[in-house]
Amino acid sequence: MDFSGTDNSNTIGTPGNARTTTTSNGSTSVSVRATGWSTNNNGASSIASYLGAYSAGYGVRNSLPDSHTVDNYGFVDFIVLQFSRSVTLTSAIFNAFSIPGQGAADTDAFVGAYKSPIAWTSSFGDPNAFFSGVQGTFESNVTSNSAAPRDISSPYYGNTWIIAASPTNADGKFDSFKIGQLGIAAVPEPATWAMMILGFGMVGGALRSRRAKATKVSYAF
């Protein structure tokens, strides 16, 4: 999924906006509703921010400081992604941006899936309650901040995901990036899984039947 757009650093939008993107592999289509948020470092309170779509991808614009990136300088910025079906995230392109006066750019990120499904078209509610329901969270650290795709494969899946600048900032470097692209893999619905299992069972039964017929031998005395 490509998140590039036409906003620029001077774009001042309305906080709490949502952006929708759809992608298809030819047989399956997946849509995602994205919103931007900012929280203080202890996660006690969050505010809706403006989600910009820049040439380098999605970024969060807030007032402390007004940097239009997903960063952890002042507030910790994060993006909530509500997909139209259950998915797992496989890769990402995080385009790095340095924070003036704060050293080299860094792109450590926090990624997690929400345990319970949320209607993808609904307005996202309380982000603080959301944090307590995140599973499979992990830090994705890199030795290079290039625009090459990063492997963020997770064993978890869900229709609602969060991508944030590292809230722990373990390496002491402020993180600041825009999400240029995401690689996703759709997870089959339960009915689809049942159909696949049934289909494999029927194939297995047919193979066993053929094998039995092929090995049957008659002896004449």
Backbone as CSV, one residue per row, in Angstrom:
resi,resn,N_x,N_y,N_z,CA_x,CA_y,CA_z,C_x,C_y,C_z
1,MET,0.850,-1.172,0.000,0.000,0.000,0.000,0.893,1.231,0.000
2,ASP,0.609,2.168,-0.888,1.408,3.381,-1.004,0.671,4.531,-0.324
3,PHE,1.372,5.267,0.547,0.752,6.331,1.324,1.243,7.720,0.929
4,SER,1.838,7.862,-0.230,2.326,9.179,-0.645,1.159,10.080,-1.030
5,GLY,1.369,11.398,-0.904,0.319,12.361,-1.222,0.906,13.687,-1.635
6,THR,0.077,14.717,-1.631,0.488,16.030,-2.144,0.612,17.094,-1.060
7,ASP,0.438,16.727,0.215,0.628,17.710,1.284,2.084,18.172,1.312
8,ASN,2.313,19.365,1.860,3.680,19.830,2.076,3.826,20.306,3.515
9,SER,5.028,20.729,3.876,5.295,21.088,5.270,4.472,22.273,5.751
10,ASN,3.904,23.037,4.827,3.090,24.194,5.205,1.605,23.859,5.314
11,THR,1.250,22.612,4.976,-0.153,22.211,5.038,-0.616,22.133,6.490
12,ILE,-1.654,22.863,6.810,-2.237,22.825,8.151,-3.667,22.329,8.006
13,GLY,-3.880,21.072,8.362,-5.197,20.474,8.222,-5.932,20.410,9.547
14,THR,-7.125,19.859,9.503,-7.959,19.740,10.696,-7.599,18.477,11.467
15,PRO,-7.264,18.585,12.747,-6.955,17.399,13.547,-8.128,16.421,13.559
16,GLY,-7.824,15.137,13.578,-8.862,14.118,13.614,-9.332,13.674,12.247
17,ASN,-8.661,14.129,11.184,-9.060,13.701,9.842,-8.702,12.238,9.618
18,ALA,-9.326,11.625,8.629,-9.054,10.228,8.282,-8.757,10.133,6.793
19,ARG,-7.886,9.210,6.447,-7.541,8.964,5.046,-7.778,7.492,4.735
20,THR,-8.361,7.228,3.555,-8.683,5.861,3.156,-7.918,5.482,1.901
21,THR,-7.324,4.305,1.923,-6.564,3.777,0.795,-7.022,2.352,0.526
22,THR,-7.072,1.965,-0.740,-7.462,0.610,-1.129,-6.400,0.012,-2.031
23,THR,-6.110,-1.261,-1.819,-5.172,-1.970,-2.679,-5.768,-3.316,-3.051
24,SER,-5.292,-3.907,-4.138,-5.809,-5.188,-4.601,-4.686,-5.987,-5.243
25,ASN,-4.732,-7.299,-5.054,-3.766,-8.168,-5.720,-4.383,-8.858,-6.935
26,GLY,-5.543,-8.376,-7.345,-6.236,-8.946,-8.486,-7.413,-9.812,-8.094
27,SER,-7.316,-10.474,-6.941,-8.411,-11.326,-6.482,-8.977,-10.869,-5.142
28,THR,-8.174,-10.170,-4.359,-8.592,-9.710,-3.042,-8.298,-8.225,-2.891
29,SER,-9.300,-7.464,-2.446,-9.115,-6.037,-2.198,-9.134,-5.772,-0.696
30,VAL,-8.282,-4.875,-0.257,-8.220,-4.495,1.152,-8.183,-2.975,1.236
31,SER,-9.044,-2.413,2.077,-9.053,-0.971,2.311,-8.576,-0.696,3.730
32,VAL,-8.034,0.502,3.942,-7.584,0.873,5.279,-7.960,2.321,5.558
33,ARG,-8.437,2.561,6.768,-8.755,3.903,7.254,-7.665,4.293,8.244
34,ALA,-6.942,5.367,7.967,-5.816,5.777,8.805,-6.106,7.101,9.498
35,THR,-5.725,7.198,10.772,-5.857,8.434,11.537,-4.563,8.688,12.310
36,GLY,-4.278,9.965,12.585,-3.062,10.342,13.289,-3.349,10.769,14.722
37,TRP,-2.452,10.382,15.635,-2.629,10.672,17.057,-1.297,11.045,17.684
38,SER,-1.369,11.693,18.832,-0.173,12.028,19.599,-0.479,11.802,21.074
39,THR,0.486,11.244,21.788,0.306,10.976,23.209,1.523,11.452,23.978
40,ASN,1.318,11.786,25.259,2.478,12.146,26.062,3.279,10.889,26.370
41,ASN,4.475,11.035,26.868,5.394,9.910,26.980,4.933,8.793,27.904
42,ASN,4.058,9.077,28.862,3.602,7.998,29.731,2.284,7.396,29.257
43,GLY,1.782,7.847,28.122,0.580,7.265,27.542,-0.691,7.587,28.289
44,ALA,-0.649,8.564,29.206,-1.813,8.867,30.036,-2.906,9.593,29.266
45,SER,-2.544,10.359,28.262,-3.550,11.084,27.495,-3.107,11.207,26.047
46,SER,-4.073,11.189,25.157,-3.785,11.284,23.727,-4.701,12.310,23.092
47,ILE,-4.237,12.877,21.988,-5.050,13.840,21.253,-5.070,13.447,19.783
48,ALA,-6.177,13.749,19.124,-6.261,13.525,17.686,-5.428,14.586,16.983
49,SER,-4.618,14.171,16.023,-3.760,15.090,15.283,-4.111,15.043,13.804
50,TYR,-3.487,15.912,13.039,-3.712,15.915,11.595,-2.820,14.866,10.949
51,LEU,-3.414,13.991,10.139,-2.653,12.998,9.383,-2.423,13.534,7.983
52,GLY,-1.183,13.872,7.685,-0.852,14.393,6.368,-0.376,13.296,5.440
53,ALA,-0.631,13.468,4.154,-0.135,12.547,3.126,0.867,13.326,2.289
54,TYR,2.140,13.127,2.566,3.214,13.877,1.925,3.858,13.025,0.833
55,SER,4.765,13.616,0.087,5.428,12.857,-0.976,6.191,11.663,-0.407
56,ALA,6.638,11.768,0.851,7.371,10.675,1.495,6.460,9.741,2.282
57,GLY,5.149,10.032,2.302,4.221,9.147,2.990,3.438,9.832,4.092
58,TYR,2.763,9.022,4.917,1.941,9.537,6.004,2.814,10.081,7.140
59,GLY,2.420,11.256,7.639,3.081,11.856,8.790,2.054,12.518,9.680
60,VAL,2.400,12.737,10.943,1.488,13.317,11.927,1.923,14.743,12.241
61,ARG,0.970,15.652,12.166,1.270,17.062,12.445,0.573,17.477,13.734
62,ASN,1.361,17.937,14.699,0.795,18.456,15.940,1.559,19.709,16.339
63,SER,1.253,20.240,17.493,1.815,21.543,17.868,3.030,21.471,18.788
64,LEU,3.525,20.269,19.094,4.638,20.185,20.049,5.662,19.127,19.651
65,PRO,6.646,19.441,18.856,6.691,20.594,17.963,5.972,20.245,16.665
66,ASP,5.792,21.212,15.821,5.028,21.018,14.593,5.944,20.438,13.510
67,SER,6.142,19.129,13.513,7.173,18.525,12.666,6.657,17.712,11.488
68,HIS,5.364,17.470,11.408,4.713,16.694,10.343,5.367,15.341,10.060
69,THR,5.906,14.678,11.095,6.415,13.312,10.976,5.851,12.479,12.118
70,VAL,6.028,11.166,12.028,5.749,10.291,13.165,7.018,10.315,14.016
71,ASP,6.982,11.012,15.150,8.206,11.173,15.941,7.913,11.069,17.433
72,ASN,8.978,11.004,18.227,8.845,10.926,19.682,9.562,12.078,20.374
73,TYR,9.575,13.210,19.711,10.166,14.421,20.283,9.029,15.284,20.822
74,GLY,8.921,15.376,22.151,7.759,16.030,22.750,6.675,14.992,22.955
75,PHE,5.698,14.964,22.088,4.709,13.897,22.080,5.272,12.672,21.362
76,VAL,4.661,11.513,21.622,4.923,10.318,20.824,3.784,10.201,19.822
77,ASP,4.101,10.297,18.550,3.081,10.237,17.503,2.832,8.796,17.086
78,PHE,1.578,8.508,16.732,1.261,7.178,16.218,0.124,7.262,15.212
79,ILE,0.061,6.265,14.357,-0.984,6.173,13.340,-1.777,4.899,13.585
80,VAL,-3.098,5.022,13.628,-3.986,3.873,13.765,-4.487,3.487,12.380
81,LEU,-4.351,2.207,12.048,-4.746,1.683,10.740,-5.876,0.682,10.931
82,GLN,-7.069,1.015,10.425,-8.236,0.139,10.534,-8.500,-0.476,9.159
83,PHE,-8.216,-1.773,9.029,-8.352,-2.460,7.751,-9.751,-3.051,7.583
84,SER,-10.143,-3.239,6.333,-11.472,-3.776,6.029,-11.555,-5.275,6.278
85,ARG,-10.424,-5.916,6.529,-10.393,-7.334,6.864,-9.146,-7.598,7.700
86,SER,-9.083,-8.754,8.290,-7.946,-9.095,9.124,-6.693,-9.264,8.270
87,VAL,-5.602,-8.656,8.710,-4.344,-8.722,7.966,-3.184,-8.910,8.942
88,THR,-2.038,-9.247,8.390,-0.787,-9.181,9.123,0.145,-8.272,8.342
89,LEU,0.958,-7.511,9.040,1.894,-6.609,8.377,3.189,-7.357,8.104
90,THR,3.717,-7.212,6.901,4.910,-7.954,6.508,6.130,-7.070,6.298
91,SER,5.943,-5.864,5.772,7.082,-4.986,5.496,6.627,-3.532,5.536
92,ALA,7.595,-2.637,5.609,7.279,-1.205,5.644,8.455,-0.410,5.125
93,ILE,8.152,0.751,4.575,9.179,1.727,4.236,8.962,2.931,5.135
94,PHE,9.905,3.171,6.051,9.873,4.322,6.943,10.910,5.320,6.440
95,ASN,10.443,6.415,5.885,11.350,7.443,5.371,11.783,8.361,6.508
96,ALA,13.086,8.377,6.788,13.629,9.080,7.952,13.746,10.579,7.726
97,PHE,13.463,11.348,8.783,13.632,12.803,8.784,14.303,13.193,10.092
98,SER,15.356,13.974,10.011,16.034,14.407,11.235,15.259,15.540,11.895
99,ILE,15.327,15.590,13.215,14.725,16.675,13.982,15.802,17.735,14.191
100,PRO,15.549,18.974,13.788,16.572,20.022,13.889,17.209,20.096,15.275
101,GLY,18.534,20.043,15.300,19.261,20.167,16.553,19.297,18.917,17.404
102,GLN,18.768,17.784,16.866,18.685,16.562,17.667,19.477,15.397,17.071
103,GLY,20.443,15.690,16.232,21.296,14.636,15.702,20.718,13.952,14.482
104,ALA,21.324,12.804,14.137,20.943,12.069,12.927,19.537,11.493,13.046
105,ALA,18.924,11.282,11.887,17.576,10.714,11.844,17.603,9.261,12.304
106,ASP,16.538,8.838,12.972,16.415,7.461,13.437,14.975,7.024,13.217
107,THR,14.765,5.724,13.000,13.416,5.266,12.636,12.969,4.046,13.434
108,ASP,13.338,3.967,14.712,12.842,2.865,15.530,11.328,3.011,15.675
109,ALA,10.625,1.893,15.551,9.162,1.953,15.536,8.544,0.900,16.441
110,PHE,7.359,1.209,16.900,6.560,0.318,17.742,5.370,-0.125,16.888
111,VAL,5.168,-1.438,16.758,4.112,-1.958,15.889,3.289,-2.976,16.664
112,GLY,1.976,-2.896,16.574,1.147,-3.856,17.283,-0.234,-3.990,16.682
113,ALA,-0.866,-5.130,16.949,-2.222,-5.408,16.470,-3.176,-5.436,17.656
114,TYR,-4.382,-4.899,17.460,-5.396,-4.896,18.508,-6.052,-6.270,18.580
115,LYS,-6.348,-6.726,19.799,-6.855,-8.080,19.994,-8.251,-8.303,19.427
116,SER,-9.103,-7.294,19.521,-10.500,-7.452,19.110,-10.774,-6.662,17.840
117,PRO,-11.632,-7.192,16.956,-11.942,-6.462,15.719,-12.710,-5.181,15.984
118,ILE,-12.420,-4.167,15.183,-13.115,-2.887,15.241,-13.609,-2.580,13.836
119,ALA,-14.860,-2.175,13.702,-15.395,-1.853,12.376,-14.482,-0.845,11.696
120,TRP,-14.022,-1.193,10.509,-12.978,-0.368,9.892,-13.481,0.999,9.468
121,THR,-14.783,1.141,9.274,-15.345,2.430,8.863,-15.732,3.306,10.049
122,SER,-15.609,2.787,11.266,-16.041,3.548,12.438,-14.959,4.517,12.885
123,SER,-15.389,5.583,13.550,-14.439,6.533,14.111,-13.741,5.878,15.292
124,PHE,-12.439,6.039,15.338,-11.680,5.409,16.417,-11.988,6.113,17.719
125,GLY,-12.217,5.327,18.780,-12.639,5.894,20.052,-11.501,6.348,20.934
126,ASP,-11.369,5.731,22.084,-10.390,6.142,23.088,-9.051,5.454,22.824
127,PRO,-8.047,6.175,22.366,-6.763,5.533,22.071,-6.061,5.009,23.307
128,ASN,-6.352,5.564,24.473,-5.712,5.075,25.691,-6.203,3.669,26.031
129,ALA,-7.492,3.412,25.827,-8.022,2.069,26.034,-7.454,1.114,24.991
130,PHE,-7.171,1.642,23.816,-6.627,0.824,22.737,-5.280,0.216,23.126
131,PHE,-4.435,0.990,23.785,-3.098,0.508,24.122,-3.145,-0.740,24.986
132,SER,-4.117,-0.830,25.886,-4.195,-1.984,26.775,-4.625,-3.239,26.033
133,GLY,-5.137,-3.085,24.821,-5.593,-4.244,24.063,-4.691,-4.627,22.915
134,VAL,-3.465,-4.106,22.887,-2.543,-4.402,21.791,-1.788,-5.692,22.072
135,GLN,-1.656,-6.536,21.065,-0.896,-7.776,21.200,0.264,-7.793,20.201
136,GLY,1.282,-8.547,20.527,2.392,-8.734,19.599,3.183,-7.481,19.327
137,THR,3.271,-6.580,20.288,4.023,-5.351,20.060,5.510,-5.648,20.062
138,PHE,6.249,-4.908,19.306,7.688,-5.115,19.259,8.375,-3.871,18.741
139,GLU,9.629,-3.744,19.079,10.456,-2.671,18.557,11.109,-3.171,17.282
140,SER,11.093,-2.369,16.255,11.732,-2.739,14.997,12.920,-1.814,14.790
141,ASN,14.090,-2.273,15.134,15.293,-1.454,15.062,16.072,-1.743,13.788
142,VAL,16.743,-0.760,13.269,17.528,-0.934,12.055,18.908,-0.323,12.239
143,THR,19.862,-0.827,11.477,21.202,-0.248,11.500,21.351,0.777,10.391
144,SER,20.383,0.819,9.497,20.414,1.786,8.406,19.053,2.448,8.303
145,ASN,19.034,3.730,8.020,17.775,4.458,7.890,17.461,4.756,6.435
146,SER,17.821,3.830,5.554,17.547,4.009,4.135,16.069,3.785,3.865
147,ALA,15.658,4.068,2.635,14.253,3.903,2.257,13.960,2.488,1.775
148,ALA,14.859,1.550,2.037,14.625,0.165,1.629,13.523,-0.450,2.487
149,PRO,12.739,-1.388,1.934,11.687,-2.032,2.723,12.269,-2.737,3.948
150,ARG,11.588,-2.604,5.065,11.996,-3.257,6.306,11.076,-4.421,6.595
151,ASP,11.658,-5.513,7.040,10.883,-6.686,7.410,10.274,-6.455,8.792
152,ILE,8.956,-6.366,8.860,8.284,-6.213,10.157,7.304,-7.358,10.366
153,SER,7.629,-8.524,9.804,6.734,-9.678,9.883,6.350,-9.970,11.331
154,SER,5.073,-10.225,11.536,4.552,-10.497,12.867,3.731,-11.778,12.833
155,PRO,3.774,-12.585,13.900,2.942,-13.783,13.953,1.495,-13.454,14.294
156,TYR,1.218,-12.196,14.579,-0.126,-11.787,14.965,-0.884,-11.207,13.777
157,TYR,-2.191,-11.130,13.927,-3.015,-10.553,12.877,-4.216,-9.857,13.509
158,GLY,-4.831,-8.994,12.740,-6.000,-8.272,13.214,-6.403,-7.251,12.173
159,ASN,-7.538,-6.603,12.387,-7.955,-5.602,11.400,-7.601,-4.185,11.856
160,THR,-7.051,-4.058,13.077,-6.658,-2.740,13.569,-5.223,-2.793,14.083
161,TRP,-4.387,-1.907,13.527,-2.961,-1.891,13.861,-2.528,-0.490,14.281
162,ILE,-1.421,-0.435,15.002,-0.830,0.836,15.395,0.640,0.833,14.999
163,ILE,1.087,1.942,14.433,2.511,2.153,14.168,2.889,3.473,14.820
164,ALA,3.878,3.427,15.700,4.275,4.619,16.458,5.782,4.783,16.428
165,ALA,6.231,6.000,16.644,7.645,6.192,16.940,7.918,5.510,18.276
166,SER,9.108,4.981,18.453,9.433,4.223,19.659,9.073,4.999,20.928
167,PRO,8.178,4.465,21.758,7.811,5.175,22.988,8.876,5.063,24.071
168,THR,9.760,4.079,23.970,10.796,3.900,24.990,12.074,4.649,24.652
169,ASN,12.304,4.877,23.353,13.501,5.599,22.906,14.756,5.012,23.562
170,ALA,14.865,3.669,23.486,15.899,2.946,24.220,17.320,3.339,23.833
171,ASP,17.527,3.713,22.565,18.892,4.043,22.142,19.243,5.515,22.355
172,GLY,18.309,6.281,22.924,18.580,7.679,23.218,18.503,8.608,22.027
173,LYS,18.113,8.080,20.866,17.995,8.903,19.665,16.521,9.168,19.382
174,PHE,16.183,10.405,19.094,14.805,10.707,18.738,14.493,10.091,17.377
175,ASP,13.310,9.492,17.286,12.884,8.852,16.040,11.924,9.758,15.298
176,SER,12.049,9.791,13.982,11.219,10.682,13.173,11.154,10.137,11.756
177,PHE,9.937,9.807,11.300,9.806,9.216,9.968,8.397,9.416,9.421
178,LYS,8.263,9.150,8.136,6.964,9.081,7.479,6.800,7.677,6.910
179,ILE,5.573,7.172,6.956,5.313,5.816,6.472,5.025,5.889,4.981
180,GLY,5.999,5.459,4.176,5.849,5.542,2.729,5.011,4.420,2.152
181,GLN,5.278,3.193,2.604,4.565,2.032,2.082,4.429,0.975,3.167
182,LEU,3.409,0.134,3.006,3.215,-1.014,3.885,2.969,-2.249,3.045
183,GLY,3.598,-3.347,3.428,3.290,-4.636,2.826,2.362,-5.385,3.763
184,ILE,1.271,-5.923,3.248,0.307,-6.635,4.086,-0.022,-7.981,3.469
185,ALA,-0.496,-8.888,4.302,-1.006,-10.175,3.839,-2.372,-10.358,4.467
186,ALA,-3.378,-10.550,3.637,-4.736,-10.725,4.140,-4.876,-12.105,4.765
187,VAL,-5.605,-12.175,5.867,-5.851,-13.430,6.553,-7.228,-13.933,6.135
188,PRO,-7.333,-15.196,5.662,-8.641,-15.711,5.235,-9.663,-15.667,6.356
189,GLU,-10.917,-15.405,5.974,-12.006,-15.425,6.941,-12.234,-16.863,7.404
190,PRO,-12.850,-17.065,8.602,-13.096,-18.426,9.094,-13.823,-19.307,8.094
191,ALA,-14.814,-18.755,7.388,-15.538,-19.551,6.401,-14.606,-19.997,5.286
192,THR,-13.676,-19.120,4.913,-12.712,-19.468,3.877,-11.792,-20.569,4.363
193,TRP,-11.355,-20.463,5.619,-10.507,-21.508,6.181,-11.238,-22.842,6.167
194,ALA,-12.526,-22.832,6.582,-13.300,-24.071,6.610,-13.402,-24.671,5.219
195,MET,-13.621,-23.815,4.231,-13.732,-24.280,2.858,-12.417,-24.895,2.390
196,MET,-11.299,-24.239,2.756,-9.996,-24.747,2.361,-9.718,-26.091,3.017
197,ILE,-10.039,-26.201,4.313,-9.816,-27.459,5.017,-10.679,-28.557,4.428
198,LEU,-11.945,-28.236,4.168,-12.840,-29.202,3.563,-12.314,-29.629,2.205
199,GLY,-11.856,-28.654,1.434,-11.331,-28.966,0.113,-10.133,-29.889,0.183
200,PHE,-9.219,-29.608,1.109,-8.044,-30.461,1.258,-8.452,-31.849,1.727
201,GLY,-9.470,-31.919,2.598,-9.932,-33.213,3.074,-10.484,-34.056,1.938
202,MET,-11.240,-33.417,1.042,-11.806,-34.137,-0.091,-10.709,-34.621,-1.021
203,VAL,-9.715,-33.773,-1.231,-8.596,-34.173,-2.084,-7.859,-35.339,-1.454
204,GLY,-7.640,-35.270,-0.133,-6.957,-36.352,0.557,-7.728,-37.650,0.455
205,GLY,-9.063,-37.570,0.594,-9.887,-38.756,0.480,-9.797,-39.368,-0.903
206,ALA,-9.804,-38.513,-1.927,-9.707,-39.003,-3.300,-8.366,-39.679,-3.536
207,LEU,-7.296,-39.111,-3.000,-5.969,-39.702,-3.172,-5.885,-41.054,-2.481
208,ARG,-6.471,-41.146,-1.277,-6.436,-42.419,-0.560,-7.215,-43.474,-1.308
209,SER,-8.359,-43.072,-1.904,-9.176,-44.009,-2.662,-8.421,-44.524,-3.870
210,ARG,-7.760,-43.595,-4.578,-6.997,-43.995,-5.747,-5.835,-44.893,-5.364
211,ARG,-5.180,-44.576,-4.238,-4.038,-45.366,-3.800,-4.486,-46.774,-3.437
212,ALA,-5.667,-46.876,-2.803,-6.175,-48.192,-2.432,-6.470,-49.025,-3.661
213,LYS,-7.062,-48.382,-4.675,-7.369,-49.108,-5.896,-6.097,-49.521,-6.624
214,ALA,-5.111,-48.675,-6.574,-3.880,-48.951,-7.310,-3.092,-50.083,-6.675
215,THR,-3.240,-50.307,-5.371,-2.445,-51.329,-4.702,-3.214,-52.629,-4.491
216,LYS,-4.440,-52.694,-4.979,-5.226,-53.906,-4.825,-4.742,-54.959,-5.815
217,VAL,-4.390,-56.159,-5.328,-3.846,-57.221,-6.183,-4.694,-58.473,-6.028
218,SER,-5.038,-59.138,-7.148,-5.808,-60.385,-7.120,-4.895,-61.543,-7.517
219,TYR,-4.980,-62.626,-6.797,-4.164,-63.800,-7.102,-5.075,-64.935,-7.570
220,ALA,-4.674,-65.634,-8.605,-5.461,-66.773,-9.119,-4.727,-68.062,-8.766
221,PHE,-5.417,-69.049,-8.203,-4.805,-70.332,-7.833,-5.438,-71.441,-8.652
